[in-house]
Amino acid sequence: MIYLDYAATTPMSPKALKTYADVAQHCFGNTNSLHDFGDTAARLLSSGRKQMAQYLNVEENGVFFTSGGSESNRLAIEGLAHTQKKRGHHLIYVQGQHSSVVLAFEKLRKEGYLVTQLTRNESGEVTPAMIENAIREDTILVSVDHVNNEIGSITNIKAIGDLLYRKHIAFHCDAVQSFGKLPIDAEAAHITALSASAHKIFGPKGVALCFVDPRIALRMKLPRSAEPHSIRPGTVNLPGIAAFVTASKEAIQQAEECLNRVRDMRRRFISGIRGKGLSFTIEASAQHQLPHILAIRIPGIEGQQIMLSANRRGLAVATGSACSAASRQPSPTLLSIGRSPQQARELVRLSFGETTTEEELRQAIQLFSEAALEVQSSAQI
């Protein structure tokens, strides 16, 4: 089976897996316990928090660990909104963000907040000008994804952060698809809160990061059962956190090399399926595109049909975000950039990983072409 769905999840790297096993076996103390086992665990947790803070260029006492990117998004968005509500009730987010972001804002809308949903430009990005036009005197929070999870367009978070900083508006950035692949300086971008996840960068599932500006984190209402320096209840997943730190170090050290390799892989895949006679449309940003994600539409053909045909042949691809793919709804990102519901259902998302081999790429070109041509042929009968 050839796997081209790395935007959904990745396998654990050997180093991350070894770290997980070592910590689970040899550093199993509860970080809240007062004996030496607990002290050793607490020091490892503190070290991991410090390292992740350095990777983002933020204060370490603003770094928290959660069970996943979805939880990080929810905690950050709801926490920021509730903390800032004395200043206003208007919130802004971008259509096509991860479902966890959408659900958080819909929950806040039901609580009485006024919520504006912005569309994207043709490239799938949101610009500072678009945000500025939507800002009101009572705007207190804006949420933007750094890299869109369906088509891979990159938004200029530094420019947006500068705008929001000048206007004293909190800025949440969903960096789940970009962390470990693109440089992120949260301090320079004036990011108030940021979400990142381990399993997108060859770390374990069930662990993620939520950064919240310490000045605001201190005022957030924490769960009553939360551990010290936590924004969620429950015992800390120390093996997962340690493996996340290891995976982050690997990803960041290899980021530029991997970016160039995946960019070449993407180019050759496109050329290869075009050479097989496929007619298709690529949804992407001409200037600001993460090459790991390739969004393709074949006119008149639902993406799910191609996905199923490819799967039967041994090739795993997707029709959008894994958290919303089962709903069979049109891609919210493609709707946001002006595509019709039918066109939005045509989305097929392929995503390359650092471990994708040359042989897998060659086979993927052949299998995807066969799958798409079969579906096209059936549709014409």
C-alpha positions as a LaTeX table, in Angstrom:
\begin{tabular}{lrrr}
\hline
Residue & $x$ (\AA) & $y$ (\AA) & $z$ (\AA) \\
\hline
Met1 & 0.00 & 0.00 & 0.00 \\
Ile2 & 1.37 & 3.43 & $-1.00$ \\
Tyr3 & 0.58 & 6.20 & 1.49 \\
Leu4 & 0.09 & 9.75 & 0.23 \\
Asp5 & $-2.01$ & 11.16 & 3.08 \\
Tyr6 & 0.69 & 12.63 & 5.30 \\
Ala7 & $-1.38$ & 15.77 & 5.92 \\
Ala8 & $-3.82$ & 13.55 & 7.85 \\
Thr9 & $-1.18$ & 11.83 & 9.96 \\
Thr10 & 2.33 & 10.39 & 9.85 \\
Pro11 & 4.01 & 7.29 & 11.27 \\
Met12 & 6.29 & 7.83 & 14.24 \\
Ser13 & 9.95 & 8.27 & 13.37 \\
Pro14 & 12.39 & 5.73 & 14.83 \\
Lys15 & 13.92 & 8.39 & 17.10 \\
Ala16 & 10.54 & 9.60 & 18.37 \\
Leu17 & 9.42 & 6.01 & 18.95 \\
Lys18 & 12.61 & 5.23 & 20.88 \\
Thr19 & 12.16 & 8.33 & 23.01 \\
Tyr20 & 8.58 & 7.34 & 23.76 \\
Ala21 & 9.58 & 3.82 & 24.81 \\
Asp22 & 12.55 & 5.00 & 26.90 \\
Val23 & 10.52 & 7.57 & 28.82 \\
Ala24 & 7.55 & 5.24 & 29.29 \\
Gln25 & 9.85 & 2.59 & 30.73 \\
His26 & 12.41 & 4.59 & 32.67 \\
Cys27 & 10.75 & 7.91 & 33.53 \\
Phe28 & 7.24 & 6.79 & 34.43 \\
Gly29 & 6.78 & 8.90 & 37.55 \\
Asn30 & 3.82 & 11.25 & 37.87 \\
Thr31 & 5.05 & 14.82 & 37.42 \\
Asn32 & 3.02 & 15.88 & 40.49 \\
Ser33 & 4.50 & 13.27 & 42.83 \\
Leu34 & 6.86 & 14.64 & 45.48 \\
His35 & 9.31 & 11.72 & 45.49 \\
Asp36 & 12.38 & 11.38 & 43.26 \\
Phe37 & 10.48 & 9.59 & 40.49 \\
Gly38 & 8.07 & 12.51 & 40.26 \\
Asp39 & 10.89 & 15.04 & 40.42 \\
Thr40 & 12.72 & 13.36 & 37.53 \\
Ala41 & 9.53 & 13.37 & 35.46 \\
Ala42 & 8.81 & 17.01 & 36.30 \\
Arg43 & 12.31 & 18.07 & 35.24 \\
Leu44 & 11.93 & 16.24 & 31.93 \\
Leu45 & 8.59 & 17.96 & 31.36 \\
Ser46 & 10.13 & 21.34 & 32.12 \\
Ser47 & 13.00 & 20.65 & 29.72 \\
Gly48 & 10.55 & 19.70 & 26.97 \\
Arg49 & 8.51 & 22.84 & 27.51 \\
Lys50 & 11.69 & 24.94 & 27.31 \\
Gln51 & 12.78 & 23.30 & 24.04 \\
Met52 & 9.39 & 23.80 & 22.39 \\
Ala53 & 9.40 & 27.43 & 23.48 \\
Gln54 & 12.77 & 27.91 & 21.81 \\
Tyr55 & 11.48 & 26.40 & 18.56 \\
Leu56 & 8.66 & 28.96 & 18.51 \\
Asn57 & 10.61 & 31.86 & 20.07 \\
Val58 & 8.13 & 32.29 & 22.91 \\
Glu59 & 8.22 & 32.34 & 26.70 \\
Glu60 & 8.24 & 28.82 & 28.09 \\
Asn61 & 5.62 & 29.57 & 30.75 \\
Gly62 & 3.14 & 30.09 & 27.91 \\
Val63 & 3.67 & 26.57 & 26.49 \\
Phe64 & 1.11 & 23.93 & 27.44 \\
Phe65 & 0.65 & 20.36 & 26.22 \\
Thr66 & $-2.73$ & 18.94 & 25.20 \\
Ser67 & $-4.24$ & 15.78 & 23.73 \\
Gly68 & $-4.30$ & 17.05 & 20.13 \\
Gly69 & $-4.49$ & 19.97 & 17.74 \\
Ser70 & $-8.28$ & 20.07 & 18.00 \\
Glu71 & $-8.15$ & 20.48 & 21.76 \\
Ser72 & $-5.41$ & 23.12 & 21.44 \\
Asn73 & $-7.55$ & 25.10 & 19.00 \\
Arg74 & $-10.64$ & 24.90 & 21.21 \\
Leu75 & $-8.85$ & 25.80 & 24.43 \\
Ala76 & $-7.02$ & 28.73 & 22.84 \\
Ile77 & $-10.00$ & 30.19 & 20.99 \\
Glu78 & $-12.52$ & 29.84 & 23.79 \\
Gly79 & $-10.00$ & 30.94 & 26.41 \\
Leu80 & $-9.03$ & 34.06 & 24.50 \\
Ala81 & $-12.63$ & 35.00 & 23.76 \\
His82 & $-13.72$ & 34.62 & 27.37 \\
Thr83 & $-10.70$ & 36.47 & 28.70 \\
Gln84 & $-11.16$ & 39.41 & 26.34 \\
Lys85 & $-14.97$ & 39.69 & 26.49 \\
Lys86 & $-14.97$ & 42.84 & 28.61 \\
Arg87 & $-13.33$ & 44.60 & 25.68 \\
Gly88 & $-15.84$ & 43.42 & 23.07 \\
His89 & $-17.81$ & 40.53 & 21.58 \\
His90 & $-16.76$ & 40.45 & 17.91 \\
Leu91 & $-14.68$ & 37.53 & 16.62 \\
Ile92 & $-13.23$ & 36.75 & 13.18 \\
Tyr93 & $-12.10$ & 33.49 & 11.60 \\
Val94 & $-11.48$ & 32.25 & 8.07 \\
Gln95 & $-13.69$ & 29.83 & 6.15 \\
Gly96 & $-11.92$ & 26.57 & 5.37 \\
Gln97 & $-10.10$ & 26.32 & 8.68 \\
His98 & $-10.01$ & 23.01 & 10.53 \\
Ser99 & $-13.36$ & 21.79 & 11.82 \\
Ser100 & $-12.21$ & 22.21 & 15.43 \\
Val101 & $-11.77$ & 25.95 & 14.80 \\
Val102 & $-15.18$ & 26.24 & 13.16 \\
Leu103 & $-16.88$ & 24.37 & 16.00 \\
Ala104 & $-15.19$ & 26.57 & 18.61 \\
Phe105 & $-16.48$ & 29.72 & 16.94 \\
Glu106 & $-19.95$ & 28.26 & 16.46 \\
Lys107 & $-20.05$ & 27.48 & 20.18 \\
Leu108 & $-19.04$ & 31.07 & 20.97 \\
Arg109 & $-21.70$ & 32.35 & 18.57 \\
Lys110 & $-24.32$ & 30.45 & 20.57 \\
Glu111 & $-22.95$ & 32.07 & 23.73 \\
Gly112 & $-23.75$ & 35.49 & 22.31 \\
Tyr113 & $-20.55$ & 36.52 & 20.56 \\
Leu114 & $-20.78$ & 38.13 & 17.12 \\
Val115 & $-18.77$ & 36.04 & 14.66 \\
Thr116 & $-17.58$ & 37.03 & 11.18 \\
Gln117 & $-16.45$ & 34.30 & 8.80 \\
Leu118 & $-14.06$ & 35.55 & 6.11 \\
Thr119 & $-13.70$ & 34.02 & 2.67 \\
Arg120 & $-10.26$ & 33.54 & 1.09 \\
Asn121 & $-8.77$ & 34.95 & $-2.08$ \\
Glu122 & $-8.29$ & 32.87 & $-5.23$ \\
Ser123 & $-5.01$ & 31.52 & $-3.87$ \\
Gly124 & $-6.61$ & 30.27 & $-0.68$ \\
Glu125 & $-4.95$ & 32.93 & 1.46 \\
Val126 & $-6.37$ & 35.65 & 3.67 \\
Thr127 & $-4.66$ & 39.03 & 3.48 \\
Pro128 & $-4.23$ & 41.75 & 6.10 \\
Ala129 & $-6.48$ & 44.01 & 4.00 \\
Met130 & $-9.28$ & 41.44 & 4.09 \\
Ile131 & $-9.00$ & 41.20 & 7.86 \\
Glu132 & $-8.75$ & 44.95 & 8.32 \\
Asn133 & $-11.97$ & 45.46 & 6.37 \\
Ala134 & $-13.76$ & 43.08 & 8.75 \\
Ile135 & $-12.41$ & 44.56 & 11.98 \\
Arg136 & $-14.81$ & 46.56 & 14.14 \\
Glu137 & $-14.31$ & 48.61 & 17.28 \\
Asp138 & $-15.43$ & 45.63 & 19.37 \\
Thr139 & $-13.25$ & 43.00 & 17.63 \\
Ile140 & $-11.25$ & 41.07 & 20.21 \\
Leu141 & $-9.98$ & 37.94 & 18.42 \\
Val142 & $-8.91$ & 36.83 & 14.94 \\
Ser143 & $-8.06$ & 33.20 & 14.07 \\
Val144 & $-6.08$ & 32.31 & 10.94 \\
Asp145 & $-4.48$ & 29.06 & 9.78 \\
His146 & $-0.83$ & 29.36 & 8.76 \\
Val147 & $-1.16$ & 26.61 & 6.15 \\
Asn148 & $-4.55$ & 25.51 & 4.90 \\
Asn149 & $-5.07$ & 21.81 & 5.54 \\
Glu150 & $-6.92$ & 21.11 & 2.26 \\
Ile151 & $-4.95$ & 22.95 & $-0.42$ \\
Gly152 & $-1.73$ & 23.94 & 1.36 \\
Ser153 & $-1.78$ & 27.69 & 0.75 \\
Ile154 & 0.46 & 29.67 & 3.11 \\
Thr155 & $-0.85$ & 32.83 & 4.75 \\
Asn156 & 1.49 & 35.65 & 5.74 \\
Ile157 & 1.02 & 35.45 & 9.49 \\
Lys158 & 3.72 & 38.06 & 10.15 \\
Ala159 & 1.82 & 40.73 & 8.21 \\
Ile160 & $-1.45$ & 39.78 & 9.87 \\
Gly161 & 0.17 & 39.73 & 13.29 \\
Asp162 & 1.59 & 43.22 & 12.76 \\
Leu163 & $-1.88$ & 44.51 & 11.87 \\
Leu164 & $-3.58$ & 42.93 & 14.87 \\
Tyr165 & $-0.83$ & 44.04 & 17.25 \\
Arg166 & $-1.31$ & 47.65 & 16.19 \\
Lys167 & $-5.02$ & 47.33 & 16.83 \\
His168 & $-4.63$ & 45.47 & 20.15 \\
Ile169 & $-6.55$ & 42.42 & 18.93 \\
Ala170 & $-5.71$ & 38.86 & 20.04 \\
Phe171 & $-4.32$ & 36.61 & 17.28 \\
His172 & $-4.79$ & 32.83 & 17.26 \\
Cys173 & $-2.80$ & 30.87 & 14.68 \\
Asp174 & $-3.51$ & 27.25 & 13.80 \\
Ala175 & $-0.02$ & 26.04 & 12.85 \\
Val176 & $-0.80$ & 22.32 & 12.87 \\
Gln177 & 0.04 & 21.91 & 9.17 \\
Ser178 & 3.06 & 24.23 & 9.20 \\
Phe179 & 4.93 & 23.54 & 12.43 \\
Gly180 & 8.14 & 21.64 & 11.70 \\
Lys181 & 7.90 & 22.42 & 7.99 \\
Leu182 & 8.09 & 26.21 & 7.88 \\
Pro183 & 9.93 & 28.65 & 10.17 \\
Ile184 & 7.66 & 30.13 & 12.84 \\
Asp185 & 8.66 & 33.06 & 15.02 \\
Ala186 & 5.58 & 33.59 & 17.17 \\
Glu187 & 7.12 & 36.54 & 18.99 \\
Ala188 & 7.94 & 38.42 & 15.77 \\
Ala189 & 4.46 & 37.65 & 14.38 \\
His190 & 2.78 & 38.91 & 17.58 \\
Ile191 & 0.87 & 35.64 & 17.93 \\
Thr192 & $-1.22$ & 35.52 & 21.09 \\
Ala193 & $-2.00$ & 31.80 & 20.88 \\
Leu194 & $-0.78$ & 28.99 & 18.62 \\
Ser195 & $-1.64$ & 25.34 & 18.05 \\
Ala196 & 0.70 & 22.58 & 16.83 \\
Ser197 & 0.44 & 18.78 & 16.80 \\
Ala198 & 2.91 & 15.90 & 17.11 \\
His199 & 1.40 & 13.38 & 14.74 \\
Lys200 & 1.77 & 15.66 & 11.71 \\
Ile201 & 5.57 & 15.61 & 12.06 \\
Phe202 & 6.29 & 11.92 & 12.74 \\
Gly203 & 5.52 & 12.16 & 16.44 \\
Pro204 & 2.86 & 10.29 & 18.44 \\
Lys205 & $-0.88$ & 10.77 & 18.27 \\
Gly206 & $-2.66$ & 12.14 & 21.30 \\
Val207 & $-0.24$ & 14.94 & 22.12 \\
Ala208 & $-0.05$ & 18.54 & 20.93 \\
Leu209 & 1.04 & 22.01 & 21.93 \\
Cys210 & $-0.95$ & 25.08 & 22.83 \\
Phe211 & 0.95 & 28.31 & 23.31 \\
Val212 & $-0.87$ & 31.17 & 25.00 \\
Asp213 & 0.75 & 34.52 & 25.76 \\
Pro214 & 1.56 & 34.24 & 29.50 \\
Arg215 & $-0.01$ & 37.62 & 30.21 \\
Ile216 & $-3.34$ & 36.21 & 29.03 \\
Ala217 & $-2.84$ & 32.63 & 30.20 \\
Leu218 & $-2.69$ & 33.84 & 33.78 \\
Arg219 & $-6.20$ & 35.28 & 33.41 \\
Met220 & $-7.74$ & 32.26 & 31.67 \\
Lys221 & $-10.21$ & 30.14 & 33.61 \\
Leu222 & $-8.41$ & 26.83 & 34.04 \\
Pro223 & $-10.21$ & 23.52 & 34.61 \\
Arg224 & $-10.61$ & 23.00 & 38.35 \\
Ser225 & $-8.78$ & 19.66 & 38.21 \\
Ala226 & $-5.91$ & 20.92 & 36.09 \\
Glu227 & $-2.33$ & 20.22 & 37.14 \\
Pro228 & $-0.02$ & 23.14 & 37.90 \\
His229 & 1.00 & 24.94 & 34.72 \\
Ser230 & $-1.72$ & 23.26 & 32.68 \\
Ile231 & $-4.83$ & 24.32 & 30.84 \\
Arg232 & $-6.42$ & 20.88 & 30.88 \\
Pro233 & $-7.20$ & 18.24 & 33.51 \\
Gly234 & $-5.53$ & 14.86 & 33.76 \\
Thr235 & $-2.09$ & 13.33 & 34.23 \\
Val236 & 0.54 & 14.64 & 31.85 \\
Asn237 & 1.39 & 12.34 & 28.92 \\
Leu238 & 5.14 & 12.57 & 29.49 \\
Pro239 & 6.26 & 9.84 & 27.03 \\
Gly240 & 4.16 & 11.49 & 24.31 \\
Ile241 & 5.48 & 14.95 & 25.11 \\
Ala242 & 9.10 & 13.75 & 25.07 \\
Ala243 & 8.54 & 12.04 & 21.72 \\
Phe244 & 6.88 & 15.23 & 20.41 \\
Val245 & 9.98 & 17.21 & 21.38 \\
Thr246 & 12.22 & 14.66 & 19.63 \\
Ala247 & 10.07 & 14.73 & 16.48 \\
Ser248 & 10.07 & 18.54 & 16.52 \\
Lys249 & 13.86 & 18.69 & 16.73 \\
Glu250 & 14.19 & 16.27 & 13.81 \\
Ala251 & 11.63 & 18.11 & 11.69 \\
Ile252 & 13.06 & 21.58 & 12.29 \\
Gln253 & 16.64 & 20.49 & 11.66 \\
Gln254 & 15.67 & 18.85 & 8.35 \\
Ala255 & 12.97 & 21.32 & 7.30 \\
Glu256 & 14.78 & 23.12 & 4.48 \\
Glu257 & 16.16 & 19.92 & 2.97 \\
Cys258 & 12.76 & 18.22 & 3.18 \\
Leu259 & 11.01 & 21.24 & 1.69 \\
Asn260 & 13.23 & 21.11 & $-1.39$ \\
Arg261 & 12.85 & 17.35 & $-1.75$ \\
Val262 & 9.07 & 17.41 & $-1.42$ \\
Arg263 & 8.82 & 20.37 & $-3.82$ \\
Asp264 & 10.66 & 18.30 & $-6.46$ \\
Met265 & 8.48 & 15.27 & $-5.69$ \\
Arg266 & 5.32 & 17.32 & $-6.17$ \\
Arg267 & 6.57 & 18.67 & $-9.49$ \\
Arg268 & 7.38 & 15.18 & $-10.78$ \\
Phe269 & 4.04 & 13.76 & $-9.64$ \\
Ile270 & 2.14 & 16.48 & $-11.51$ \\
Ser271 & 4.25 & 15.96 & $-14.61$ \\
Gly272 & 3.83 & 12.19 & $-14.33$ \\
Ile273 & 0.03 & 12.09 & $-14.16$ \\
Arg274 & $-0.21$ & 14.73 & $-16.90$ \\
Gly275 & 1.93 & 12.44 & $-19.04$ \\
Lys276 & $-0.60$ & 9.66 & $-18.47$ \\
Gly277 & $-3.26$ & 11.71 & $-20.23$ \\
Leu278 & $-5.13$ & 13.07 & $-17.21$ \\
Ser279 & $-6.88$ & 16.42 & $-17.46$ \\
Phe280 & $-7.09$ & 18.13 & $-14.09$ \\
Thr281 & $-7.04$ & 21.42 & $-12.19$ \\
Ile282 & $-4.62$ & 22.17 & $-9.36$ \\
Glu283 & $-5.89$ & 24.30 & $-6.51$ \\
Ala284 & $-2.91$ & 26.13 & $-5.06$ \\
Ser285 & $-1.26$ & 29.45 & $-4.38$ \\
Ala286 & 1.07 & 30.52 & $-7.15$ \\
Gln287 & 3.46 & 32.24 & $-4.74$ \\
His288 & 2.85 & 30.86 & $-1.24$ \\
Gln289 & 2.34 & 27.11 & $-1.36$ \\
Leu290 & 3.43 & 24.32 & 0.98 \\
Pro291 & 4.54 & 21.62 & $-1.50$ \\
His292 & 3.62 & 18.77 & 0.83 \\
Ile293 & $-0.07$ & 19.22 & $-0.06$ \\
Leu294 & $-1.34$ & 18.78 & $-3.61$ \\
Ala295 & $-5.04$ & 19.53 & $-4.19$ \\
Ile296 & $-6.39$ & 18.27 & $-7.52$ \\
Arg297 & $-9.81$ & 18.47 & $-9.17$ \\
Ile298 & $-10.92$ & 16.41 & $-12.14$ \\
Pro299 & $-13.93$ & 18.23 & $-13.62$ \\
Gly300 & $-17.21$ & 16.36 & $-13.23$ \\
Ile301 & $-15.78$ & 13.63 & $-10.99$ \\
Glu302 & $-16.30$ & 13.51 & $-7.22$ \\
Gly303 & $-13.07$ & 13.19 & $-5.33$ \\
Gln304 & $-14.44$ & 10.37 & $-3.23$ \\
Gln305 & $-14.88$ & 8.21 & $-6.33$ \\
Ile306 & $-11.22$ & 8.65 & $-7.20$ \\
Met307 & $-10.15$ & 8.09 & $-3.60$ \\
Leu308 & $-12.04$ & 4.78 & $-3.44$ \\
Ser309 & $-10.71$ & 3.66 & $-6.82$ \\
Ala310 & $-7.16$ & 4.51 & $-5.78$ \\
Asn311 & $-7.60$ & 2.69 & $-2.48$ \\
Arg312 & $-8.66$ & $-0.49$ & $-4.28$ \\
Arg313 & $-5.39$ & $-0.32$ & $-6.19$ \\
Gly314 & $-3.29$ & 0.17 & $-3.09$ \\
Leu315 & $-2.88$ & 3.96 & $-3.00$ \\
Ala316 & $-4.10$ & 6.00 & $-0.01$ \\
Val317 & $-5.16$ & 9.58 & $-0.80$ \\
Ala318 & $-7.81$ & 11.85 & 0.74 \\
Thr319 & $-10.70$ & 14.12 & $-0.16$ \\
Gly320 & $-9.82$ & 16.81 & 2.38 \\
Ser321 & $-9.28$ & 17.09 & 6.11 \\
Ala322 & $-9.43$ & 13.68 & 7.81 \\
Cys323 & $-11.58$ & 15.18 & 10.60 \\
Ser324 & $-14.38$ & 16.08 & 8.17 \\
Ala325 & $-13.88$ & 13.73 & 5.20 \\
Ala326 & $-16.56$ & 11.26 & 6.33 \\
Ser327 & $-19.29$ & 13.90 & 6.06 \\
Arg328 & $-19.03$ & 13.99 & 2.23 \\
Gln329 & $-19.67$ & 17.72 & 2.36 \\
Pro330 & $-18.09$ & 20.01 & $-0.27$ \\
Ser331 & $-14.61$ & 21.21 & 0.63 \\
Pro332 & $-15.10$ & 24.37 & 2.74 \\
Thr333 & $-11.79$ & 25.74 & 1.46 \\
Leu334 & $-12.81$ & 25.43 & $-2.18$ \\
Leu335 & $-16.18$ & 27.00 & $-1.40$ \\
Ser336 & $-14.33$ & 29.84 & 0.28 \\
Ile337 & $-12.24$ & 30.59 & $-2.81$ \\
Gly338 & $-15.31$ & 30.72 & $-5.04$ \\
Arg339 & $-15.74$ & 27.18 & $-6.32$ \\
Ser340 & $-19.24$ & 25.79 & $-6.73$ \\
Pro341 & $-20.47$ & 22.99 & $-4.44$ \\
Gln342 & $-19.99$ & 20.50 & $-7.30$ \\
Gln343 & $-16.43$ & 21.70 & $-7.90$ \\
Ala344 & $-15.74$ & 21.60 & $-4.17$ \\
Arg345 & $-16.76$ & 17.93 & $-4.11$ \\
Glu346 & $-14.18$ & 17.17 & $-6.78$ \\
Leu347 & $-11.26$ & 17.76 & $-4.41$ \\
Val348 & $-8.64$ & 15.04 & $-4.10$ \\
Arg349 & $-5.87$ & 15.81 & $-1.62$ \\
Leu350 & $-2.53$ & 14.08 & $-1.96$ \\
Ser351 & 0.12 & 14.84 & 0.63 \\
Phe352 & 3.76 & 13.82 & 0.46 \\
Gly353 & 5.98 & 12.94 & 3.39 \\
Glu354 & 9.68 & 13.13 & 4.05 \\
Thr355 & 9.77 & 9.32 & 3.98 \\
Thr356 & 8.07 & 8.95 & 0.57 \\
Thr357 & 10.53 & 7.01 & $-1.62$ \\
Glu358 & 11.32 & 7.32 & $-5.31$ \\
Glu359 & 9.75 & 3.92 & $-5.96$ \\
Glu360 & 6.60 & 4.88 & $-4.07$ \\
Leu361 & 6.35 & 8.08 & $-6.12$ \\
Arg362 & 6.67 & 6.12 & $-9.37$ \\
Gln363 & 3.99 & 3.65 & $-8.31$ \\
Ala364 & 1.73 & 6.43 & $-7.02$ \\
Ile365 & 1.80 & 8.17 & $-10.41$ \\
Gln366 & 0.76 & 4.94 & $-12.11$ \\
Leu367 & $-1.92$ & 3.96 & $-9.58$ \\
Phe368 & $-3.48$ & 7.41 & $-9.33$ \\
Ser369 & $-3.63$ & 7.75 & $-13.10$ \\
Glu370 & $-5.26$ & 4.34 & $-13.47$ \\
Ala371 & $-7.80$ & 5.16 & $-10.76$ \\
Ala372 & $-8.73$ & 8.56 & $-12.20$ \\
Leu373 & $-8.93$ & 7.33 & $-15.78$ \\
Glu374 & $-11.16$ & 4.43 & $-14.69$ \\
Val375 & $-13.58$ & 6.76 & $-12.94$ \\
Gln376 & $-13.56$ & 9.17 & $-15.88$ \\
Ser377 & $-14.29$ & 6.33 & $-18.29$ \\
Ser378 & $-17.17$ & 5.04 & $-16.16$ \\
Ala379 & $-18.68$ & 8.52 & $-15.96$ \\
Gln380 & $-18.72$ & 8.86 & $-19.74$ \\
Ile381 & $-20.62$ & 5.61 & $-20.32$ \\
\hline
\end{tabular}
